[in-house]
Amino acid sequence: MFGWGKPADDGAAERRILAAVAGLQEKTTEALREGFSELRRQNAELREELRELRRAVTDAHKDVAEHRRETETLRQELQTARREAAGILAEAGARAEAEARARSAAGARARGEAEAETAAAGEVQEEDSGGRAERGRDQDQGGSQDQGEGRDRHTVAEPGAASGRSAPGSAPARSPGAERPEAAGPGPDEDTQKQRLERAAGISAADLVCHRDTWAFIVEQAARNAHFRVPGEITAGKDGATRITVSGRSLMAILTALDAVERQDHRADPGDRALAGKIYERITDVVDTVGPGDGHGRRAAAGHAADETPQRAVIVIDDRPGPP
C-alpha cells in the first residue's frame, strides 16, 4: 500500500521543482530585459549628450572663425587709418614748411624793400649834401676872386692869404658825405655774411652752451626761418645752463635771424638787439675759425687713421667775472 504512493509523490515534487525553475528563469529573463532596456536608454542619452557636445564644438569653431575674420578686418582698417594719418601728417608738415618759407620770403622781401628805401633816402641826402657843398665851393671861389680884385686895386694882402690858410675863427668846410645818415643798425656786410653762412653750412654739428632763457630767445628768433630745425639732443646742466647740439643748417638759420634783429632800426627793442649782437658775435667767433682744412681731411693727409673723428665745434655763451 505504501509502495504505490511513492511514485506519485516523486512526480509532484518534480513538477514543483520544474515550476520553481521555470519561475526563476522567467524572473531572470525579465530582470535581464529590464537591465538591457535601462542600458539602451542610458546609451541613447549618452549619444544625445555627445551630439549636443559636437554641436557646441561646431558652434565654437564657427565663432572662432568669425572672430578671426573680424580681427583681420579691424587690422586692415587700422593699417589703412595709419597710412591715412601718416599722409595727413606729411601733408601738414609740408604745408607748415611751405608757409614758413613763404613767411621767410615775405620777411626777406620786406627787409630788402626797407634797405632799398634806406639806401634811396641816403642817396637823396648825399646828393643834397653834395649840391650844398658844390654851391659853397662856388661861393668860396667867387669870394676869392672878389678879394683878389680888391687886393689888385688896393695892393693890400691879407695875412695868410698867400699861403692859402683860412682866417682864424673860420669854420672848416664839411665833406660831401658829412651829412650822410647812419645805418639802421650795425652788422656785417653782405660778402662777410655770405662767407659765414657758407662756413656754417659746412659744419656737421656744433655744441651750443648757454642758459635756457638764451636758448629760448634763439628759438623765438630762428623758428621763422625755413632752415631751422629743433635739435633732438639737449642736455641740462647746473644753474639753468643747457648744452644743445645744433646742425650747420640750423646755425645758418640762427645767424640769419640774429643778423636781421641787429639790422633793425633804433625803434626796435634794445634788449633784443643786444642779445642778438652778443649771440651773433659768439657764434661767428667759432664759425670764422672752421674750414675744410681743420677737420677730417687734414688729419687723414697727415697720416692719422681714416676713421678718426674731428673735434666738434663748441660755442659758449657764458661770461664770468675776471680775476680781481
SELOLUM-448850 format. One line per field, with one value per residue: chain; residue in three letters; x, y, z of N, C-alpha, C in turn. Coordinates in pm, whole numbers, always signed. Layout:
// residues N
chain c(A:...)
res c(ALA:...)
neast c(X:...)
nnorth c(Y:...)
nup c(Z:...)
caeast c(X:...)
canorth c(Y:...)
caup c(Z:...)
ceast c(X:...)
cnorth c(Y:...)
cup c(Z:...)
// end
This chain:
// residues 324
chain c(A:A:A:A:A:A:A:A:A:A:A:A:A:A:A:A:A:A:A:A:A:A:A:A:A:A:A:A:A:A:A:A:A:A:A:A:A:A:A:A:A:A:A:A:A:A:A:A:A:A:A:A:A:A:A:A:A:A:A:A:A:A:A:A:A:A:A:A:A:A:A:A:A:A:A:A:A:A:A:A:A:A:A:A:A:A:A:A:A:A:A:A:A:A:A:A:A:A:A:A:A:A:A:A:A:A:A:A:A:A:A:A:A:A:A:A:A:A:A:A:A:A:A:A:A:A:A:A:A:A:A:A:A:A:A:A:A:A:A:A:A:A:A:A:A:A:A:A:A:A:A:A:A:A:A:A:A:A:A:A:A:A:A:A:A:A:A:A:A:A:A:A:A:A:A:A:A:A:A:A:A:A:A:A:A:A:A:A:A:A:A:A:A:A:A:A:A:A:A:A:A:A:A:A:A:A:A:A:A:A:A:A:A:A:A:A:A:A:A:A:A:A:A:A:A:A:A:A:A:A:A:A:A:A:A:A:A:A:A:A:A:A:A:A:A:A:A:A:A:A:A:A:A:A:A:A:A:A:A:A:A:A:A:A:A:A:A:A:A:A:A:A:A:A:A:A:A:A:A:A:A:A:A:A:A:A:A:A:A:A:A:A:A:A:A:A:A:A:A:A:A:A:A:A:A:A:A:A:A:A:A:A:A:A:A:A:A:A:A:A:A:A:A:A)
res c(MET:PHE:GLY:TRP:GLY:LYS:PRO:ALA:ASP:ASP:GLY:ALA:ALA:GLU:ARG:ARG:ILE:LEU:ALA:ALA:VAL:ALA:GLY:LEU:GLN:GLU:LYS:THR:THR:GLU:ALA:LEU:ARG:GLU:GLY:PHE:SER:GLU:LEU:ARG:ARG:GLN:ASN:ALA:GLU:LEU:ARG:GLU:GLU:LEU:ARG:GLU:LEU:ARG:ARG:ALA:VAL:THR:ASP:ALA:HIS:LYS:ASP:VAL:ALA:GLU:HIS:ARG:ARG:GLU:THR:GLU:THR:LEU:ARG:GLN:GLU:LEU:GLN:THR:ALA:ARG:ARG:GLU:ALA:ALA:GLY:ILE:LEU:ALA:GLU:ALA:GLY:ALA:ARG:ALA:GLU:ALA:GLU:ALA:ARG:ALA:ARG:SER:ALA:ALA:GLY:ALA:ARG:ALA:ARG:GLY:GLU:ALA:GLU:ALA:GLU:THR:ALA:ALA:ALA:GLY:GLU:VAL:GLN:GLU:GLU:ASP:SER:GLY:GLY:ARG:ALA:GLU:ARG:GLY:ARG:ASP:GLN:ASP:GLN:GLY:GLY:SER:GLN:ASP:GLN:GLY:GLU:GLY:ARG:ASP:ARG:HIS:THR:VAL:ALA:GLU:PRO:GLY:ALA:ALA:SER:GLY:ARG:SER:ALA:PRO:GLY:SER:ALA:PRO:ALA:ARG:SER:PRO:GLY:ALA:GLU:ARG:PRO:GLU:ALA:ALA:GLY:PRO:GLY:PRO:ASP:GLU:ASP:THR:GLN:LYS:GLN:ARG:LEU:GLU:ARG:ALA:ALA:GLY:ILE:SER:ALA:ALA:ASP:LEU:VAL:CYS:HIS:ARG:ASP:THR:TRP:ALA:PHE:ILE:VAL:GLU:GLN:ALA:ALA:ARG:ASN:ALA:HIS:PHE:ARG:VAL:PRO:GLY:GLU:ILE:THR:ALA:GLY:LYS:ASP:GLY:ALA:THR:ARG:ILE:THR:VAL:SER:GLY:ARG:SER:LEU:MET:ALA:ILE:LEU:THR:ALA:LEU:ASP:ALA:VAL:GLU:ARG:GLN:ASP:HIS:ARG:ALA:ASP:PRO:GLY:ASP:ARG:ALA:LEU:ALA:GLY:LYS:ILE:TYR:GLU:ARG:ILE:THR:ASP:VAL:VAL:ASP:THR:VAL:GLY:PRO:GLY:ASP:GLY:HIS:GLY:ARG:ARG:ALA:ALA:ALA:GLY:HIS:ALA:ALA:ASP:GLU:THR:PRO:GLN:ARG:ALA:VAL:ILE:VAL:ILE:ASP:ASP:ARG:PRO:GLY:PRO:PRO)
neast c(+84:+194:+396:+276:+227:+462:+580:+395:+429:+690:+668:+508:+675:+874:+739:+689:+946:+1023:+842:+927:+1182:+1115:+983:+1193:+1359:+1193:+1177:+1446:+1489:+1315:+1435:+1678:+1585:+1482:+1722:+1875:+1711:+1731:+2007:+2009:+1854:+2016:+2240:+2133:+2081:+2343:+2445:+2289:+2377:+2643:+2602:+2503:+2730:+2902:+2765:+2793:+3074:+3110:+2971:+3136:+3373:+3281:+3228:+3490:+3613:+3463:+3533:+3805:+3790:+3671:+3874:+4084:+3970:+3951:+4224:+4315:+4167:+4283:+4549:+4498:+4398:+4627:+4801:+4659:+4667:+4945:+4984:+4831:+4971:+5220:+5140:+5050:+5292:+5442:+5284:+5311:+5586:+5600:+5449:+5615:+5841:+5726:+5662:+5921:+6029:+5863:+5938:+6206:+6172:+6045:+6249:+6439:+6306:+6290:+6562:+6627:+6473:+6596:+6854:+6794:+6699:+6935:+7096:+6960:+6987:+7263:+7307:+7183:+7352:+7590:+7520:+7481:+7741:+7878:+7765:+7860:+8136:+8143:+8059:+8273:+8482:+8394:+8408:+8680:+8777:+8669:+8805:+9065:+9055:+9010:+9249:+9421:+9337:+9377:+9625:+9674:+9750:+9600:+9670:+9808:+9685:+9846:+9962:+9747:+9600:+9321:+9129:+9167:+8933:+8748:+8508:+8573:+8531:+8272:+8281:+8153:+8014:+7947:+7699:+7568:+7326:+7328:+7349:+7074:+7135:+7419:+7613:+7739:+7887:+7747:+7908:+8073:+7877:+7773:+7996:+8018:+7777:+7822:+8038:+7912:+7728:+7893:+7944:+7896:+7783:+7741:+7815:+7621:+7648:+7469:+7245:+6914:+6718:+6843:+6865:+6592:+6533:+6684:+6548:+6298:+6362:+6477:+6296:+6120:+6261:+6315:+6518:+6569:+6585:+6447:+6660:+6737:+6894:+6942:+7096:+7064:+7220:+7396:+7274:+7078:+7196:+7231:+7314:+7320:+7297:+7337:+7270:+7461:+7291:+7087:+7245:+7296:+7036:+7005:+7212:+7124:+6876:+6954:+7119:+6927:+6780:+6974:+7001:+6778:+6599:+6646:+6417:+6352:+6346:+6588:+6698:+6657:+6821:+7069:+7100:+7090:+7318:+7531:+7506:+7534:+7797:+7941:+7886:+7991:+8258:+8343:+8256:+8400:+8647:+8648:+8685:+8732:+8989:+9039:+8936:+8848:+8984:+9247:+9366:+9366:+9537:+9769:+9850:+9704:+9460:+9201:+8946:+8929:+8762:+8688:+8727:+8439:+8278:+8246:+8035:+8024:+7828:+7866:+7958:+8190:+8295:+8610:+8951:+9025)
nnorth c(-122:+121:+140:+201:+481:+632:+687:+861:+1081:+1153:+1245:+1470:+1630:+1666:+1807:+2039:+2133:+2182:+2379:+2577:+2627:+2718:+2951:+3093:+3123:+3279:+3511:+3582:+3629:+3844:+4030:+4061:+4161:+4409:+4524:+4538:+4710:+4942:+4994:+5044:+5274:+5452:+5452:+5576:+5829:+5908:+5918:+6126:+6338:+6343:+6420:+6677:+6794:+6784:+6955:+7192:+7224:+7260:+7500:+7663:+7656:+7789:+8041:+8115:+8128:+8339:+8547:+8564:+8652:+8903:+9020:+9031:+9205:+9437:+9480:+9540:+9773:+9934:+9954:+10092:+10331:+10420:+10465:+10670:+10864:+10907:+11016:+11250:+11381:+11416:+11581:+11801:+11877:+11945:+12156:+12335:+12383:+12501:+12730:+12848:+12898:+13076:+13287:+13350:+13430:+13650:+13812:+13851:+13990:+14218:+14318:+14366:+14564:+14763:+14813:+14902:+15135:+15279:+15300:+15451:+15686:+15763:+15815:+16030:+16222:+16235:+16341:+16588:+16693:+16696:+16883:+17114:+17142:+17186:+17427:+17582:+17572:+17707:+17959:+18019:+18028:+18245:+18450:+18451:+18540:+18800:+18905:+18893:+19076:+19306:+19320:+19369:+19622:+19774:+19693:+19551:+19292:+19023:+18876:+18554:+18494:+18446:+18198:+18034:+17967:+17954:+18214:+18300:+18149:+18086:+17852:+17510:+17361:+17130:+16786:+16623:+16393:+16430:+16468:+16231:+15996:+15769:+15414:+15181:+14989:+14822:+14579:+14288:+14311:+14217:+14030:+13925:+13813:+13622:+13452:+13357:+13218:+13016:+12887:+12798:+12624:+12416:+12287:+11994:+11932:+12122:+12215:+12407:+12605:+12752:+12960:+12844:+13038:+13205:+13026:+12995:+13251:+13239:+13036:+13158:+13364:+13231:+13040:+13109:+13081:+12888:+12698:+12625:+12378:+12206:+12089:+11749:+11665:+11774:+11881:+11926:+12138:+12270:+12553:+12640:+12617:+12493:+12243:+12225:+12043:+12146:+12155:+12235:+12351:+12456:+12642:+12822:+12928:+13048:+13243:+13403:+13497:+13636:+13832:+13976:+14084:+14246:+14441:+14596:+14909:+15201:+15207:+14954:+14691:+14746:+14551:+14312:+14362:+14379:+14120:+13969:+14071:+13996:+13714:+13655:+13743:+13558:+13319:+13361:+13394:+13134:+13013:+13153:+13039:+12782:+12538:+12354:+12249:+12207:+11981:+11644:+11593:+11710:+11565:+11303:+11339:+11395:+11154:+11026:+10795:+10682:+10667:+10846:+11077:+11418:+11704:+11838:+12152:+12401:+12631:+12882:+13066:+13230:+13438:+13513:+13654:+13824:+13778:+13929)
nup c(+0:+72:-117:-350:-330:-334:-598:-694:-528:-588:-852:-817:-670:-853:-1044:-901:-865:-1127:-1189:-1015:-1116:-1368:-1295:-1182:-1408:-1566:-1410:-1407:-1677:-1716:-1549:-1682:-1922:-1837:-1741:-1977:-2120:-1964:-1996:-2272:-2279:-2127:-2293:-2519:-2414:-2357:-2618:-2720:-2560:-2648:-2913:-2864:-2750:-2971:-3146:-2995:-2999:-3276:-3312:-3155:-3305:-3533:-3419:-3343:-3595:-3704:-3530:-3593:-3859:-3814:-3659:-3847:-4031:-3873:-3829:-4088:-4133:-3935:-4029:-4266:-4158:-4024:-4240:-4368:-4163:-4150:-4404:-4378:-4173:-4300:-4511:-4364:-4243:-4472:-4562:-4347:-4360:-4612:-4562:-4370:-4527:-4705:-4531:-4451:-4698:-4747:-4531:-4601:-4841:-4740:-4575:-4776:-4926:-4731:-4686:-4942:-4955:-4747:-4855:-5083:-4963:-4837:-5061:-5174:-4969:-4972:-5228:-5191:-4996:-5140:-5338:-5183:-5083:-5323:-5408:-5197:-5247:-5491:-5409:-5236:-5420:-5578:-5385:-5336:-5581:-5582:-5363:-5464:-5671:-5520:-5376:-5587:-5657:-5428:-5351:-5117:-4905:-4735:-4412:-4429:-4668:-4888:-4833:-4838:-4604:-4387:-4238:-3889:-3666:-3856:-3983:-4062:-4384:-4461:-4555:-4856:-4780:-4517:-4403:-4426:-4333:-4050:-4059:-4020:-3828:-3678:-3852:-4031:-4361:-4683:-4819:-4615:-4446:-4622:-4653:-4391:-4361:-4549:-4427:-4193:-4309:-4378:-4139:-3958:-3702:-3404:-3068:-2854:-2581:-2333:-2135:-2054:-2100:-2282:-2495:-2546:-2647:-2884:-3022:-3053:-3232:-3455:-3535:-3734:-3966:-4258:-4259:-4001:-3751:-3479:-3234:-3140:-2930:-2620:-2334:-1993:-1756:-1467:-1279:-1460:-1708:-2041:-2285:-2619:-2915:-3232:-3582:-3882:-4067:-3903:-3768:-3976:-4008:-3755:-3753:-3968:-3868:-3633:-3743:-3884:-3671:-3554:-3751:-3733:-3689:-3472:-3325:-3248:-2997:-2757:-2595:-2739:-2961:-2833:-2724:-2962:-3095:-2919:-2910:-3182:-3218:-3056:-3186:-3443:-3376:-3350:-3588:-3782:-3759:-3856:-4117:-4428:-4407:-4140:-4038:-4089:-4328:-4322:-4115:-4213:-4427:-4293:-4200:-4004:-3863:-4081:-3984:-3779:-3572:-3617:-3397:-3240:-3302:-3051:-2904:-2675:-2460:-2206:-1999:-1743:-1426:-1421:-1293:-969)
caeast c(+0:+284:+478:+206:+221:+592:+596:+308:+493:+809:+623:+461:+792:+948:+665:+709:+1083:+1024:+768:+1014:+1290:+1055:+960:+1323:+1402:+1112:+1219:+1580:+1474:+1254:+1536:+1775:+1520:+1478:+1859:+1913:+1634:+1793:+2134:+1981:+1810:+2134:+2324:+2068:+2105:+2484:+2461:+2230:+2470:+2757:+2560:+2498:+2868:+2955:+2706:+2856:+3211:+3097:+2937:+3255:+3462:+3225:+3252:+3633:+3638:+3403:+3620:+3928:+3758:+3653:+4006:+4158:+3909:+3994:+4367:+4326:+4118:+4384:+4660:+4453:+4392:+4765:+4853:+4594:+4721:+5080:+4971:+4782:+5083:+5318:+5085:+5051:+5430:+5480:+5214:+5373:+5717:+5577:+5409:+5733:+5923:+5659:+5683:+6062:+6047:+5798:+6024:+6324:+6132:+6022:+6380:+6502:+6241:+6330:+6701:+6628:+6424:+6702:+6962:+6748:+6698:+7074:+7147:+6900:+7054:+7402:+7303:+7157:+7474:+7689:+7481:+7511:+7886:+7921:+7731:+7953:+8265:+8129:+8059:+8410:+8564:+8355:+8462:+8825:+8802:+8643:+8915:+9184:+9039:+9029:+9392:+9487:+9306:+9433:+9760:+9682:+9736:+9556:+9763:+9778:+9620:+9942:+9988:+9626:+9539:+9195:+9138:+9138:+8793:+8657:+8469:+8621:+8426:+8235:+8296:+8022:+7943:+7941:+7562:+7508:+7268:+7383:+7269:+6973:+7196:+7546:+7603:+7842:+7848:+7686:+8010:+8112:+7764:+7765:+8104:+7986:+7672:+7883:+8115:+7816:+7669:+7989:+7955:+7802:+7712:+7813:+7757:+7593:+7635:+7412:+7132:+6792:+6648:+6911:+6823:+6454:+6539:+6733:+6441:+6195:+6405:+6513:+6191:+6053:+6346:+6284:+6629:+6587:+6530:+6460:+6753:+6687:+6985:+6953:+7140:+7051:+7332:+7374:+7241:+6997:+7272:+7195:+7407:+7236:+7368:+7267:+7332:+7507:+7175:+7024:+7335:+7267:+6911:+7026:+7290:+7039:+6775:+7020:+7164:+6809:+6746:+7076:+6985:+6658:+6628:+6659:+6289:+6339:+6377:+6734:+6738:+6666:+6941:+7187:+7110:+7125:+7456:+7624:+7500:+7593:+7942:+7999:+7877:+8086:+8394:+8376:+8232:+8508:+8771:+8636:+8706:+8752:+9122:+9053:+8863:+8895:+9073:+9385:+9421:+9395:+9655:+9886:+9889:+9621:+9366:+9094:+8820:+8940:+8656:+8739:+8666:+8317:+8284:+8173:+8004:+7992:+7774:+7866:+8060:+8215:+8381:+8752:+9024:+9025)
canorth c(+0:+237:+143:+268:+630:+698:+744:+980:+1194:+1196:+1321:+1602:+1710:+1705:+1913:+2162:+2182:+2238:+2506:+2678:+2663:+2800:+3086:+3163:+3161:+3393:+3632:+3621:+3687:+3975:+4123:+4091:+4251:+4543:+4578:+4579:+4830:+5057:+5024:+5107:+5412:+5532:+5468:+5677:+5958:+5944:+5957:+6258:+6434:+6354:+6505:+6815:+6843:+6807:+7080:+7305:+7243:+7317:+7642:+7733:+7674:+7895:+8168:+8147:+8172:+8471:+8642:+8582:+8740:+9038:+9072:+9065:+9326:+9550:+9505:+9610:+9910:+10008:+9987:+10200:+10455:+10464:+10524:+10799:+10959:+10945:+11108:+11379:+11446:+11461:+11697:+11915:+11923:+12015:+12284:+12425:+12424:+12596:+12857:+12909:+12953:+13195:+13397:+13391:+13506:+13779:+13893:+13893:+14097:+14340:+14374:+14421:+14690:+14863:+14851:+14982:+15268:+15347:+15338:+15562:+15808:+15805:+15874:+16164:+16313:+16256:+16435:+16722:+16741:+16729:+17009:+17226:+17161:+17245:+17569:+17650:+17591:+17814:+18087:+18046:+18071:+18382:+18541:+18461:+18627:+18937:+18951:+18917:+19205:+19413:+19333:+19435:+19764:+19843:+19637:+19516:+19146:+18981:+18778:+18412:+18470:+18391:+18058:+17956:+17934:+18021:+18311:+18242:+18150:+18042:+17711:+17426:+17314:+16991:+16700:+16595:+16284:+16451:+16465:+16103:+15938:+15643:+15297:+15144:+14913:+14763:+14443:+14257:+14336:+14101:+13930:+13858:+13729:+13508:+13360:+13292:+13119:+12902:+12812:+12730:+12513:+12305:+12224:+11884:+11956:+12207:+12223:+12542:+12606:+12879:+12946:+12803:+13157:+13246:+12932:+13028:+13368:+13195:+12962:+13255:+13441:+13148:+12943:+13152:+13051:+12754:+12606:+12593:+12253:+12192:+11978:+11640:+11639:+11888:+11834:+12028:+12146:+12344:+12697:+12668:+12605:+12382:+12212:+12188:+12006:+12201:+12125:+12351:+12415:+12539:+12756:+12919:+12996:+13133:+13360:+13490:+13563:+13732:+13945:+14058:+14159:+14351:+14545:+14674:+15049:+15237:+15190:+14815:+14666:+14742:+14422:+14214:+14390:+14345:+13974:+13922:+14106:+13916:+13574:+13652:+13755:+13433:+13214:+13388:+13371:+12994:+12982:+13211:+12961:+12648:+12529:+12215:+12201:+12187:+11863:+11509:+11586:+11739:+11458:+11188:+11371:+11396:+11018:+10970:+10691:+10737:+10670:+10937:+11177:+11550:+11764:+11913:+12293:+12433:+12774:+12906:+13199:+13222:+13528:+13500:+13762:+13800:+13777:+14061)
caup c(+0:+74:-239:-457:-311:-354:-730:-707:-456:-665:-968:-773:-632:-975:-1107:-825:-894:-1262:-1185:-950:-1210:-1472:-1238:-1172:-1543:-1612:-1338:-1455:-1810:-1701:-1494:-1789:-2017:-1777:-1738:-2113:-2156:-1895:-2062:-2401:-2253:-2089:-2413:-2603:-2350:-2380:-2758:-2736:-2500:-2738:-3025:-2814:-2738:-3105:-3196:-2925:-3053:-3410:-3295:-3106:-3420:-3615:-3351:-3354:-3733:-3720:-3459:-3671:-3972:-3763:-3620:-3969:-4087:-3789:-3853:-4216:-4114:-3858:-4120:-4356:-4080:-4000:-4364:-4389:-4065:-4193:-4517:-4329:-4103:-4400:-4582:-4272:-4231:-4595:-4566:-4249:-4411:-4720:-4502:-4309:-4635:-4758:-4435:-4459:-4821:-4730:-4445:-4677:-4934:-4663:-4538:-4895:-4959:-4631:-4714:-5065:-4921:-4670:-4946:-5168:-4882:-4818:-5185:-5190:-4875:-5018:-5340:-5136:-4930:-5244:-5403:-5093:-5079:-5451:-5405:-5105:-5314:-5590:-5337:-5190:-5535:-5615:-5285:-5355:-5696:-5542:-5277:-5548:-5740:-5422:-5346:-5700:-5657:-5310:-5326:-4976:-4890:-4602:-4354:-4455:-4797:-4983:-4802:-4853:-4475:-4359:-4130:-3757:-3624:-3963:-3967:-4172:-4476:-4439:-4673:-4916:-4713:-4373:-4354:-4459:-4211:-4007:-4096:-3921:-3720:-3719:-3900:-4130:-4498:-4746:-4851:-4491:-4404:-4711:-4619:-4264:-4386:-4616:-4326:-4106:-4384:-4379:-4007:-3939:-3576:-3310:-2934:-2809:-2435:-2291:-2043:-2124:-2146:-2406:-2600:-2580:-2735:-3014:-3088:-3092:-3349:-3570:-3570:-3857:-4081:-4310:-4238:-3859:-3703:-3334:-3212:-3057:-2818:-2530:-2203:-1889:-1664:-1344:-1287:-1577:-1832:-2129:-2394:-2732:-3036:-3347:-3711:-3957:-4128:-3800:-3744:-4082:-3974:-3636:-3794:-4050:-3783:-3544:-3825:-3912:-3549:-3538:-3853:-3709:-3660:-3330:-3256:-3203:-2857:-2741:-2538:-2848:-3041:-2754:-2721:-3096:-3124:-2840:-2954:-3316:-3203:-3004:-3287:-3552:-3326:-3376:-3729:-3862:-3745:-3913:-4260:-4470:-4370:-3996:-3995:-4116:-4443:-4285:-4032:-4298:-4507:-4204:-4165:-3898:-3905:-4164:-3910:-3666:-3573:-3581:-3279:-3269:-3266:-2928:-2892:-2534:-2426:-2060:-1946:-1599:-1378:-1432:-1167:-906)
ceast c(+86:+368:+407:+209:+352:+609:+509:+368:+613:+767:+575:+577:+868:+875:+684:+847:+1088:+951:+852:+1124:+1235:+1027:+1089:+1372:+1325:+1151:+1355:+1572:+1414:+1354:+1640:+1715:+1517:+1617:+1905:+1839:+1693:+1925:+2110:+1938:+1928:+2227:+2265:+2090:+2249:+2507:+2402:+2320:+2594:+2724:+2552:+2638:+2929:+2898:+2767:+2996:+3205:+3062:+3056:+3355:+3411:+3248:+3397:+3666:+3582:+3486:+3749:+3903:+3739:+3786:+4087:+4102:+3951:+4141:+4388:+4276:+4217:+4503:+4621:+4448:+4531:+4824:+4790:+4646:+4862:+5075:+4925:+4894:+5187:+5268:+5084:+5192:+5477:+5413:+5276:+5509:+5702:+5535:+5528:+5824:+5860:+5676:+5827:+6088:+5983:+5881:+6147:+6289:+6109:+6154:+6449:+6440:+6282:+6473:+6709:+6580:+6529:+6815:+6920:+6746:+6841:+7132:+7090:+6968:+7198:+7405:+7275:+7282:+7579:+7653:+7511:+7661:+7937:+7887:+7822:+8088:+8256:+8129:+8198:+8498:+8528:+8409:+8612:+8857:+8777:+8756:+9042:+9174:+9057:+9174:+9465:+9461:+9375:+9573:+9779:+9657:+9695:+9654:+9715:+9716:+9715:+9966:+9865:+9562:+9408:+9213:+9104:+8989:+8697:+8630:+8519:+8505:+8399:+8248:+8159:+7944:+7926:+7800:+7492:+7452:+7330:+7291:+7174:+7034:+7326:+7526:+7709:+7793:+7800:+7788:+8051:+8002:+7752:+7873:+8075:+7877:+7729:+7966:+8021:+7753:+7762:+8006:+7852:+7718:+7802:+7739:+7742:+7565:+7587:+7302:+7006:+6710:+6710:+6872:+6679:+6449:+6584:+6622:+6331:+6235:+6424:+6402:+6121:+6135:+6322:+6395:+6645:+6516:+6552:+6550:+6693:+6772:+7005:+6985:+7133:+7170:+7296:+7341:+7162:+7069:+7226:+7302:+7325:+7325:+7285:+7343:+7381:+7393:+7103:+7112:+7315:+7141:+6928:+7103:+7205:+6939:+6839:+7070:+7046:+6769:+6846:+7053:+6857:+6694:+6624:+6529:+6268:+6380:+6529:+6782:+6751:+6792:+7068:+7208:+7153:+7271:+7555:+7625:+7562:+7745:+8004:+7993:+7980:+8231:+8438:+8362:+8346:+8636:+8764:+8658:+8731:+8887:+9137:+8991:+8928:+8996:+9217:+9444:+9455:+9520:+9781:+9924:+9809:+9528:+9251:+8963:+8827:+8837:+8710:+8663:+8545:+8333:+8196:+8159:+7954:+7945:+7758:+7980:+8069:+8304:+8528:+8821:+9027:+9156)
cnorth c(+124:+247:+212:+419:+701:+755:+868:+1099:+1244:+1279:+1460:+1692:+1757:+1820:+2048:+2222:+2247:+2372:+2616:+2723:+2753:+2940:+3165:+3210:+3283:+3522:+3681:+3689:+3828:+4078:+4161:+4187:+4394:+4606:+4626:+4704:+4955:+5096:+5094:+5253:+5503:+5555:+5574:+5817:+6005:+5988:+6096:+6367:+6453:+6440:+6652:+6873:+6872:+6935:+7203:+7332:+7305:+7466:+7722:+7757:+7785:+8032:+8211:+8197:+8311:+8579:+8668:+8673:+8885:+9101:+9113:+9191:+9449:+9583:+9580:+9753:+9995:+10046:+10099:+10333:+10509:+10529:+10661:+10904:+11003:+11042:+11246:+11455:+11498:+11584:+11821:+11970:+11998:+12151:+12384:+12474:+12524:+12732:+12928:+12970:+13078:+13314:+13446:+13474:+13644:+13871:+13941:+14004:+14229:+14404:+14435:+14554:+14800:+14909:+14936:+15124:+15346:+15392:+15454:+15693:+15858:+15870:+16014:+16263:+16340:+16353:+16577:+16779:+16780:+16859:+17129:+17251:+17225:+17394:+17645:+17674:+17700:+17951:+18122:+18093:+18213:+18483:+18560:+18552:+18773:+18990:+18976:+19048:+19320:+19432:+19401:+19585:+19834:+19795:+19610:+19365:+19113:+18878:+18637:+18386:+18405:+18244:+17971:+17917:+18009:+18113:+18248:+18256:+18106:+17894:+17631:+17378:+17167:+16913:+16667:+16486:+16306:+16439:+16334:+16040:+15805:+15530:+15261:+15068:+14853:+14621:+14417:+14288:+14204:+13992:+13853:+13766:+13606:+13405:+13287:+13187:+12996:+12819:+12734:+12610:+12392:+12236:+12113:+11905:+12039:+12208:+12369:+12538:+12745:+12852:+12911:+12923:+13211:+13156:+12960:+13149:+13328:+13123:+13057:+13330:+13353:+13055:+12980:+13123:+12907:+12654:+12565:+12462:+12243:+12072:+11872:+11613:+11767:+11834:+11949:+12020:+12222:+12490:+12732:+12657:+12483:+12366:+12153:+12154:+12049:+12165:+12252:+12424:+12504:+12659:+12863:+12998:+13091:+13258:+13457:+13567:+13667:+13853:+14036:+14140:+14273:+14468:+14626:+14817:+15075:+15220:+15048:+14803:+14660:+14613:+14314:+14235:+14354:+14194:+13921:+13951:+14020:+13771:+13559:+13657:+13625:+13322:+13236:+13375:+13228:+12962:+13035:+13130:+12824:+12654:+12385:+12160:+12169:+12057:+11735:+11502:+11608:+11625:+11335:+11213:+11367:+11256:+10958:+10864:+10754:+10748:+10763:+11049:+11313:+11607:+11849:+12058:+12319:+12585:+12798:+13050:+13201:+13309:+13512:+13616:+13724:+13801:+13917:+14136)
cup c(+0:-51:-351:-447:-340:-493:-751:-638:-533:-786:-930:-735:-754:-1046:-1036:-854:-1031:-1267:-1122:-1043:-1319:-1421:-1226:-1309:-1592:-1542:-1386:-1592:-1803:-1648:-1600:-1890:-1963:-1773:-1875:-2157:-2091:-1960:-2197:-2381:-2216:-2208:-2505:-2546:-2372:-2525:-2783:-2678:-2588:-2859:-2984:-2802:-2875:-3165:-3128:-2977:-3192:-3403:-3246:-3218:-3511:-3552:-3361:-3494:-3758:-3652:-3534:-3790:-3926:-3722:-3742:-4034:-4008:-3812:-3984:-4205:-4036:-3945:-4215:-4284:-4053:-4125:-4391:-4291:-4103:-4310:-4473:-4257:-4201:-4475:-4494:-4254:-4353:-4604:-4470:-4299:-4525:-4666:-4437:-4415:-4693:-4664:-4439:-4584:-4811:-4640:-4518:-4776:-4860:-4621:-4658:-4935:-4861:-4656:-4840:-5037:-4843:-4761:-5035:-5090:-4859:-4943:-5207:-5097:-4917:-5135:-5292:-5071:-5033:-5315:-5316:-5087:-5208:-5455:-5311:-5169:-5419:-5522:-5286:-5304:-5578:-5515:-5302:-5473:-5659:-5454:-5359:-5622:-5642:-5387:-5461:-5699:-5541:-5276:-5178:-4966:-4748:-4548:-4382:-4590:-4893:-4958:-4811:-4723:-4459:-4242:-3998:-3726:-3732:-3948:-4084:-4257:-4453:-4569:-4729:-4843:-4566:-4320:-4389:-4332:-4179:-4049:-3985:-3807:-3768:-3765:-4004:-4271:-4562:-4777:-4726:-4442:-4492:-4680:-4488:-4280:-4456:-4519:-4234:-4177:-4388:-4246:-3996:-3814:-3485:-3177:-2894:-2659:-2394:-2189:-2121:-2170:-2275:-2522:-2642:-2673:-2875:-3091:-3135:-3219:-3472:-3615:-3700:-3983:-4126:-4283:-4092:-3826:-3552:-3306:-3121:-2935:-2737:-2391:-2104:-1795:-1538:-1375:-1412:-1710:-1910:-2236:-2508:-2850:-3157:-3474:-3777:-4024:-4027:-3766:-3851:-4049:-3856:-3673:-3877:-3965:-3692:-3622:-3858:-3791:-3528:-3634:-3836:-3669:-3509:-3254:-3207:-3056:-2840:-2679:-2644:-2931:-2966:-2749:-2857:-3129:-3050:-2887:-3093:-3307:-3156:-3108:-3398:-3506:-3354:-3525:-3816:-3856:-3810:-4062:-4299:-4433:-4224:-3949:-4038:-4230:-4407:-4205:-4116:-4381:-4422:-4159:-4053:-3954:-3982:-4089:-3790:-3678:-3535:-3461:-3319:-3223:-3144:-2918:-2750:-2518:-2274:-2007:-1795:-1554:-1384:-1296:-1104:-930)
// end
